[in-house]
Amino acid sequence: MTSDDTRTDARPFNSLAIVSFVCSFVVSLAAVITGHIALSQIKRRSQQGLGERGRGLAIAGVVIGYAGIAISIVTVGVVAALFVTGSIHTGSNAAPLVPVIAPDLTFAAGQSLKPESTVAFTDSFAKKSGWNETKKDYGDGNSQYSSPGGTCTVKFARTPLESVQVVKNDDKATTDNLLAMVDDASYADVGTYADSSTISQGNTLNGSSVDVREMGWSGADGAEGATLARAFTAVGYGLSADISCPDSATLTKASATVSSTLAIAVTG
């Protein structure tokens, strides 16, 4: 006769209990769901007189599954907190992680510049236009370029405003006076024929702009030209680009090249 200690339990295992236990080490949510279903099935079948093993495995799967979910929630929370903190600053003196585009330098915004700031044309024209340098800039902001084939020229100048009639706290009016000086025109003519426009600000042509004034002119020799300028009364300097071409057709093309590749940078 076989003793009770060696008797084999012939009841089948609940398959979902096994799945729950296995999943508890891999997919916690699946372990919890299948574990609860398995426990429900085992209880119902027991009430029906149909014995089924696996209750211990199902309970273990549910417990381990809940523990895994809790650990996952805590981990996600910690990572999210670290990410948010890192995106705001990387130290007390750290720069923002996202580069900030400088605001547009309108005529009015020019009054916010510091007297010690430096204004100058960047090297974007030299790098992007394809024009040839014919007069080198030796640090004074004055240079000259010619178009491919030598048809047109452009003269860049950085002018102290001591030589220009300055209208206090008014970059636009002072810019018109700078235009009048560069083009040897009257202030009345500038007021009548000059237009407001913009060119890029900074070294990267990143979308921020600088307000300028531009005006066309005609020479006695039949040459056609255009001048764009900007005075910075807070800094005490003005910048100008004077384009000269043999006719209006070449001037149109040259002006488009200059305006699309020229940029002004403010430092300090």
ABEGO torsion letter per residue (X at the ends): XBBAAABBBABBBBAAAAAAAAAAAABAAAAAAAAAAAAAAAAAAAAAGBBBBGAAAAAAAAAAAAAAAAAAAAAAAAAAAAAAAAAABAEAABBBABBBBBBBBBAAAAAABBAABBBBBBAAAAAAAGBBBABBBAGAGBBBBBBBGGABBBBBBBBBAAABBBBBGBAAAAAAAAAAAAAGBBAAAAAAABBBBBBBBEAAGAGBBBBBBBBBBBBAAGBBBBBBBBBBAAAGBBBBBBBBBABAAAAAAAAAAAAAABBBBBBX
